[in-house]
Amino acid sequence: MSINPVHVIGGGLAGSEAAWQIAKAGVPVVLHEMRPVRGTDAHKTDGLAELVCSNSFRSDDAETNAVGLLHAEMRLAGSLIMSAGDAHQVPAGGALAVDRDGFSDAVTKKIEAHPLITIQREEVPGLPPTEWDQAIIATGPLTAPSLAQSIAEATGADALAFFDAIAPIVHFDTIDMNICWFQSRYDKVGPGGTGKDYINCPMDKEQYLGFVAALLEGQKTEFKQWEGTPYFDGCLPIEVMAERGVETLRYGPMKPMGLTNVHNPSVKAYAVVQLRQDNALGTLYNMVGFQTKLKHAEQVRIFRTIPGLENAEFVRLGGLHRNTYINSPTLLDPSLQLKSRPGLRFAGQITGCEGYVESAAIGLLAGRFAAAERLGQAASRPPPTTAFGALLNHITGGHIVSDDEPGKRSFQPMNVNFGLFPPVEAPRNEGKRLRGKDKTVAKRHAITSRALADCRQWLGLPAQAQAAE
Ligand SMILES: Cc1cc2nc3c(=O)[nH]c(=O)nc-3n(C[C@H](O)[C@H](O)[C@H](O)COP(=O)(O)OP(=O)(O)OC[C@H]3O[C@@H](n4cnc5c(N)ncnc54)[C@H](O)[C@@H]3O)c2cc1C
């Protein structure tokens, strides 16, 4: 008996993962990707799952970090994005960072080679035709305008736009290593790292204060354009952080803690700029946390005052980008289906999750749900105690609309975080209450071990897999 395909629109992080999961379940897929026929403001290639900015999937620590836990759950669920990420990782301390081209090539090749997946390089200009009775829209923050307009018309809800920010990338051989040094904060090794994965540029107090002043005075792209922009706190432009107080950067991306200058070990740097490896060859490094809306010429002028970057050549300068997402808690049911049109699902950043890994995770779930439905099975949802479930809940109903501001749309994009999980009892140590950091760490361990056990059960994995993995 032939099975009708599921149509996936958008071959980014979410769409590629969704297509993979559907095909893995034995259901044919048509994946519609508009690149290279039509580009976006941020994508540079025609590869599937292109990473448009940082090359990091963030922490890989599944025991005490929520995104690390999501990595682990995705691996258990046979994620294509995670297997390609693992195969193309580059050293990055406790984080999982990847060679962006190797990663995207690997995803593209796997999808192209799958017998149940057909790729159509075309723009889908409006909502899927009704003949596509099972479809997933995974067109991301840079959804092509005519489709975005159709979505807004069909849902009646305003698509909210704000701006993400990208950080500059520098050629390694233009960094002065007589001034800078390699070291991960606290020498942390992490997956695939060496403890020396970051390049550090030291500043004394005078240099730091001068740098902050330059950021404040530097010419920015027209501020009016971004007025009212609900900046996402985890990704604030560097100059916006500087505006919040002269010490803010020293407690943020420029913190000097856990670092010792090998060229001058007895003098503690007042502030440190860190650069992280951006490609497998180690020829490119990105400036960590330096997303900015400074004008390009100003970026070059100001960033070349950083010790060690006096002669830096920039492969890419920072910038700001649009983001489009729907009001999911109102529009979607718990299986990511548009309430007003069953069979049409949304996945990825357009649902209001935030980040590469979260987008792929929501793609994974949408793919599993669509495949199950096509096969006449019930879509089994992940327990709320898992990272999958916590994120899904946030998107499809976890968010509480404020009574103080009726009518005001308050749903905002969110990374996965421990605040989204059902609470656990604080574990005790030999009957004694834990306090402070010990208590936080113990609680996180309790949440993550519960999550992994529940995730295995949800996926039908044998109990002994827990010990083996
Ligand atoms: C500039 C920018 C920088 C970002 N930086 C980071 C970062 O550093 N780290 C991080 O974790 N997250 C970042 N994000 C957020 C987010 O994680 C990424 O955008 C992520 O790629 C989202 O995955 P996605 O699959 O939802 O969308 P995408 O990966 O963007 O995939 C959507 C795909 O749909 C295609 N498409 C769009 N419209 C159509 C159409 N009508 N028909 C057919 N195809 C279409 C696009 O070409 C694209 O390939 C950034 C976002 C932006 C915009």
The ligand as an SDF file (V2000), in Angstrom:
LIG
                    3D

 53 58  0  0  0  0  0  0  0  0999 V2000
   20.7050   36.1630   11.7710 C   0  0  0  0  0  0  0  0  0  0  0  0
   20.3830   35.1020   12.7360 C   0  0  0  0  0  0  0  0  0  0  0  0
   21.3680   34.6350   13.5690 C   0  0  0  0  0  0  0  0  0  0  0  0
   21.0960   33.5940   14.4500 C   0  0  0  0  0  0  0  0  0  0  0  0
   22.0860   33.1290   15.2290 N   0  0  0  0  0  0  0  0  0  0  0  0
   21.8800   32.0740   16.0230 C   0  0  0  0  0  0  0  0  0  0  0  0
   22.9620   31.5270   16.7650 C   0  0  0  0  0  0  0  0  0  0  0  0
   24.0700   32.0080   16.7100 O   0  0  0  0  0  0  0  0  0  0  0  0
   22.7250   30.4660   17.5430 N   0  0  0  0  0  0  0  0  0  0  0  0
   21.5020   29.8980   17.6190 C   0  0  0  0  0  0  0  0  0  0  0  0
   21.3660   28.9010   18.3280 O   0  0  0  0  0  0  0  0  0  0  0  0
   20.4560   30.3970   16.9310 N   0  0  0  0  0  0  0  0  0  0  0  0
   20.6140   31.4790   16.1330 C   0  0  0  0  0  0  0  0  0  0  0  0
   19.5770   32.0200   15.4200 N   0  0  0  0  0  0  0  0  0  0  0  0
   18.2250   31.5350   15.6630 C   0  0  0  0  0  0  0  0  0  0  0  0
   17.8150   30.1760   15.0700 C   0  0  0  0  0  0  0  0  0  0  0  0
   18.3250   29.1890   15.8740 O   0  0  0  0  0  0  0  0  0  0  0  0
   18.2390   29.9200   13.6760 C   0  0  0  0  0  0  0  0  0  0  0  0
   17.6530   30.8640   12.8570 O   0  0  0  0  0  0  0  0  0  0  0  0
   17.8330   28.5070   13.1780 C   0  0  0  0  0  0  0  0  0  0  0  0
   18.4140   28.3360   11.9320 O   0  0  0  0  0  0  0  0  0  0  0  0
   16.3520   28.2990   13.1120 C   0  0  0  0  0  0  0  0  0  0  0  0
   16.0720   27.0530   12.5390 O   0  0  0  0  0  0  0  0  0  0  0  0
   14.8090   26.8600   11.5870 P   0  0  0  0  0  0  0  0  0  0  0  0
   14.9090   25.5130   11.0070 O   0  0  0  0  0  0  0  0  0  0  0  0
   13.5940   27.2410   12.3180 O   0  0  0  0  0  0  0  0  0  0  0  0
   15.0050   27.9510   10.4370 O   0  0  0  0  0  0  0  0  0  0  0  0
   16.1440   27.9970    9.3060 P   0  0  0  0  0  0  0  0  0  0  0  0
   17.3200   27.2210    9.7260 O   0  0  0  0  0  0  0  0  0  0  0  0
   16.2990   29.4200    8.9420 O   0  0  0  0  0  0  0  0  0  0  0  0
   15.4810   27.2230    8.0950 O   0  0  0  0  0  0  0  0  0  0  0  0
   14.3870   27.7230    7.3990 C   0  0  0  0  0  0  0  0  0  0  0  0
   14.5360   27.3370    5.9350 C   0  0  0  0  0  0  0  0  0  0  0  0
   13.3300   27.6400    5.2460 O   0  0  0  0  0  0  0  0  0  0  0  0
   13.6420   28.1730    3.9740 C   0  0  0  0  0  0  0  0  0  0  0  0
   12.4600   28.9380    3.5480 N   0  0  0  0  0  0  0  0  0  0  0  0
   11.9850   30.1130    4.0450 C   0  0  0  0  0  0  0  0  0  0  0  0
   10.8370   30.4520    3.4350 N   0  0  0  0  0  0  0  0  0  0  0  0
   10.5720   29.4710    2.5220 C   0  0  0  0  0  0  0  0  0  0  0  0
    9.5140   29.2600    1.5770 C   0  0  0  0  0  0  0  0  0  0  0  0
    8.4880   30.1140    1.4730 N   0  0  0  0  0  0  0  0  0  0  0  0
    9.5620   28.1650    0.7890 N   0  0  0  0  0  0  0  0  0  0  0  0
   10.5930   27.2660    0.8970 C   0  0  0  0  0  0  0  0  0  0  0  0
   11.6130   27.4390    1.7710 N   0  0  0  0  0  0  0  0  0  0  0  0
   11.6000   28.5200    2.5830 C   0  0  0  0  0  0  0  0  0  0  0  0
   14.9070   28.9680    4.2160 C   0  0  0  0  0  0  0  0  0  0  0  0
   15.6470   29.1390    3.0400 O   0  0  0  0  0  0  0  0  0  0  0  0
   15.6420   28.0990    5.2420 C   0  0  0  0  0  0  0  0  0  0  0  0
   16.5090   27.1790    4.6420 O   0  0  0  0  0  0  0  0  0  0  0  0
   19.7940   33.0480   14.5250 C   0  0  0  0  0  0  0  0  0  0  0  0
   18.7960   33.5490   13.6940 C   0  0  0  0  0  0  0  0  0  0  0  0
   19.0790   34.5500   12.8070 C   0  0  0  0  0  0  0  0  0  0  0  0
   17.9990   35.0670   11.9170 C   0  0  0  0  0  0  0  0  0  0  0  0
  1  2  1  0
  2  3  1  0
  2 52  2  0
  3  4  2  0
  4  5  1  0
  4 50  1  0
  5  6  2  0
  6  7  1  0
  6 13  1  0
  7  8  2  0
  7  9  1  0
  9 10  1  0
 10 11  2  0
 10 12  1  0
 12 13  2  0
 13 14  1  0
 14 15  1  0
 14 50  1  0
 15 16  1  0
 16 17  1  0
 16 18  1  0
 18 19  1  0
 18 20  1  0
 20 21  1  0
 20 22  1  0
 22 23  1  0
 23 24  1  0
 24 25  2  0
 24 26  1  0
 24 27  1  0
 27 28  1  0
 28 29  2  0
 28 30  1  0
 28 31  1  0
 31 32  1  0
 32 33  1  0
 33 34  1  0
 33 48  1  0
 34 35  1  0
 35 36  1  0
 35 46  1  0
 36 37  1  0
 36 45  1  0
 37 38  2  0
 38 39  1  0
 39 40  1  0
 39 45  2  0
 40 41  1  0
 40 42  2  0
 42 43  1  0
 43 44  2  0
 44 45  1  0
 46 47  1  0
 46 48  1  0
 48 49  1  0
 50 51  2  0
 51 52  1  0
 52 53  1  0
M  END
$$$$
